Amino acid sequence: AQSVSQHNHHVILSEAASLELGCNYSYGGTVNLFWYVQYPGQHLQLLLKYFSGDPLVKGIKGFEAEFIKSKFSFNLRKPSVQWSDTAEYFCAVNARGNNRLAFGKGNQVVVIP
Amino acid sequence: EAGVAQSPRYKIIEKRQSVAFWCNPISGHATLYWYQQILGQGPKLLIQFQNNGVVDDSQLPKDRFSAERLKGVDSTLKIQPAKLEDSAVYLCASSKELAEPYNEQFFGPGTRLTVL
């Protein structure tokens, strides 16, 4: 079964700082990769996804993620964060052909105005 | 388009009591999921339905947890009897028919269960 690792559970940074959240997964086969975000008081929602093709994917609100197959990684980045990016971010993976998502433990990101 | 609805939003019970959660998926979504999210962890899939049939319940603790989706629409998740370690947020999600490469899952607001 696939598993997902996220480090640095709590991240605090100032507005305009750059953000990078690491995600590593363990699974030998073909996978789909996702980042979900949960803003305070809101539902989990999809931020971006990777299925195939260009390993650099762009999502909503200026976020992007890069799939590095050799490192089993799918790191999330944003060059300049805003206060409204305060949220919890989850990396998730599923094996191709199986809709079961395996989530990481999440990163709690707080952006200070 | 209405989202995934869940009720109740909060529930507090004592251990050994029973509890049930309800989920109404997005209209037309054939696939429904129940997740358990313990504080400090990511969601963990408990059970997945395709219409009213179970696709995956390998991570459902069947000695105390049960779920049904009788008419292929609404679903209920039950815990009987509850234990302290069942304290968590229970998330319901839905997606369209299972398809390659993947169908986006839409999540509800969750039910926060506290077992005392």
Boltz contact constraints between the chains, C-beta under 6 A:
constraints:
  - contact:
      token1: [A, 32]
      token2: [B, 101]
      max_distance: 6.0
  - contact:
      token1: [A, 32]
      token2: [B, 102]
      max_distance: 6.0
  - contact:
      token1: [A, 43]
      token2: [B, 107]
      max_distance: 6.0
  - contact:
      token1: [A, 43]
      token2: [B, 109]
      max_distance: 6.0
  - contact:
      token1: [A, 44]
      token2: [B, 107]
      max_distance: 6.0
  - contact:
      token1: [A, 46]
      token2: [B, 104]
      max_distance: 6.0
  - contact:
      token1: [A, 51]
      token2: [B, 101]
      max_distance: 6.0
  - contact:
      token1: [A, 90]
      token2: [B, 42]
      max_distance: 6.0
  - contact:
      token1: [A, 99]
      token2: [B, 98]
      max_distance: 6.0
  - contact:
      token1: [A, 100]
      token2: [B, 45]
      max_distance: 6.0
  - contact:
      token1: [A, 100]
      token2: [B, 56]
      max_distance: 6.0
  - contact:
      token1: [A, 103]
      token2: [B, 42]
      max_distance: 6.0
  - contact:
      token1: [A, 103]
      token2: [B, 43]
      max_distance: 6.0
  - contact:
      token1: [A, 104]
      token2: [B, 42]
      max_distance: 6.0
  - contact:
      token1: [A, 105]
      token2: [B, 41]
      max_distance: 6.0
  - contact:
      token1: [A, 105]
      token2: [B, 42]
      max_distance: 6.0
  - contact:
      token1: [A, 106]
      token2: [B, 42]
      max_distance: 6.0
